[in-house]
Amino acid sequence: MKINFVYLHQDSPRKSTMKKLERMGMAKMIPAREAGRNLVLRGDAKAILTSKDRHLIQTRGICIIDGSWNLGELLNDTRFKNERKLPVLVAANPVNYGKKNILSSVEAVAASLFITGFHEECREMLSKFSWGHSFLEVNVNLLQEYEKCPDEASMNRVAEEFGLI
């Protein structure tokens, strides 16, 4: 399975979770022009990732736009065919612990893998971070429910049931 990322140079490479995965051989940095070959994760996408996206991830790979949450998006005008955003989740990284929808890039990719049924790959990726297990502890029930959802409407209902929207 291909895990790619477009690095926007908005934070220190030393702090980038995707750069760490790259150093470990688990992810590859690619230019933005190549991102569209993958399922692209970005916070401002129109469609929510569902378990039906498994085939896209399996055949094309996944790519996250890796930039800082508090800086403007450099690719605002660029759209990709297979863009997805995540349903509501709670961050467990040390910087944004407990905040909704302010995930680190690795949390976002791991959540995508879990929702689409790649549980082992999700756990392997999170195991590379001392706080990675916390992400699953905080979100496992929610992720399991999201994985069962056939569409975006049911995912939104799950988030409501969990009191997140």
Secondary structure, 3 states (H helix, E strand, C coil): CCEEEEECCCCCCCCCHHHHHHHCCCCEECCHHHHCCCEEECCCCCCECCHHHHHHHHHHCEEEEECCCCCCCCCCCCCCCCEEECCCCECCCCCCCCCECCCCHHHHHHHHHHHCCCHHHHHHHHCCCCCHHHHHHHHHHHHHHHHHCCCHHHHHHHHHHCCCC
